[in-house]
Amino acid sequence: MKVLHCITGLNRGGAETMLLKLVSRLPSMGCECRVVCLLEPGPLAVAFRELGIMVDSLGMRRGIPSLRALWRLRSIISRWRPDVVQTWLYHADLMGLVAARLAGNVPVVWNLRCTSMDTTKLSSVLVRRACVMLSGYADGIAANSHTGFSYHRALGYRPRSEWLLPNGFDLQLFAPDEKARDRMRKQWGVRQSRRVVGMAARRDPLKDHDTLLRAFARVARDFPDARLVLCGDGMAAGDSAAMNMVRECGVQDRVLLLGPLDDIAGFMNGLDVFCLSSRAEGFPNVLGEAMACGVPCVATDVGDVRRVMGNTGHVLPVGDSVMMAKSIIKLFSATSAQRKALGRAGRARMEQEYSLEAVASLYMNMYARLRG
């Protein structure tokens, strides 16, 4: 089995991270993988190449169509002759479908990763409209959430076949780890006895850091020594926009801004509570990673969050800083044993439903069906 994965780029993001996890498992299942990026690959390309995965770049510039790039993708497909072309993200969906049809009768499956596309950028709007019109020409469409399918059907997507493929998690990497907790607390300069809540997310309006910061300002009234730890692109201590958000809530002496991190498993283990404040998600990777690490979670009711968490955490309305604060305070007020019990329940849910090996097997079944 040969599968060509076509994706916009390889920056740090949910789709890119899931693709990396997937290709770390598929070769052992008899699937040879190759990755083609529309843009320059980005920082995750090194991790793909360390796994022995070939990564090509079409060298496109963001927002600028390129017939030359389309023809090069067609040539790669023609020469490598994959059994299936799988595309990730809208621009790659469109390019991959057209290139595969020009190269011959190669099955194409789109992989939907979001539940909203709040953009007015003309190129993105046009690409999405084209995807709506051409959705019936893809051999199949996969999504990582029920909400993702619902959103795209409402846009006008008409799949010929559908596969629900949730995110999967490396449960050896993401696991409860007291040594990692101690290490992270020392790096942060935070005593073990202090309550710490955190979120891993890039600075983006959809991640709604503002609501989390307002909630934490309320939490700090009950727990003056508590800390909020934030990591992700645009969330570094030297970032003026991030610092302004923190100052506006008056909690600058209680918030740590770490910027992008490689050791997300360590970050999660350093927390007492993980909080997801997003306004839109499909299946948020960071939520599953926190649960796999045995960290109690508070999350907004977006995408498939309620399905993923079950009864193992607190689900609350979008943008409600008061409810968010109350949920965090409730978990902070619980005993360590109570928080650990809730964390174990979240971990068990990940083991039962969302192991990376089980999800990779779902992908392999889809490829076999598409190949015929």
Helices and strands as residue ranges (DSSP letters): E 2-7, H 14-23, G 26-29, E 32-37, H 45-50, E 54-57, H 67-80, E 84-88, H 90-103, E 108-112, H 122-134, G 135-137, E 140-143, H 146-155, E 162-164, H 178-188, E 196-200, G 205-207, H 209-222, E 227-231, H 240-248, E 255-257, H 264-269, E 273-276, H 285-292, E 297-300, H 305-309, E 314-316, H 321-333, H 336-353, H 356-371
